[in-house]
Amino acid sequence: MAITATDSSGINAAYSDVWSRATASGFGYHDNLGCKAVNATTATCSMRYVMDPGYYGRGLENVQAGAWQTYLEVSSKDHDVATRNNQGQFFVKRYAKLTTDASPEPVRRGARP
């Protein structure tokens, strides 16, 4: 996720949350986006979220597959705060694993299936 923010005093920090639309109260992250000043009043802030749908211990469940939303909060050096809800949407796919057994099965002479 990346944003560009501008304020006359400069950008102090930016935070973001992501959550599953299927479980509105459910899984989310609240992390500080790393901000780099472009100039005295503008900064570009970015964060990479890594979610492993196959790792149940982190709380991702099948019901959370689908659309996820983002919330952004940016604070300036003079303590102004701007917030934006539903600023972006992305999709998480359901974890699936397919296994097969393609080895030959023993057949007895004259046996019927």
Order of alpha helices (4+ residues) and beta strands (2+ residues): beta-beta-beta-beta-beta-beta
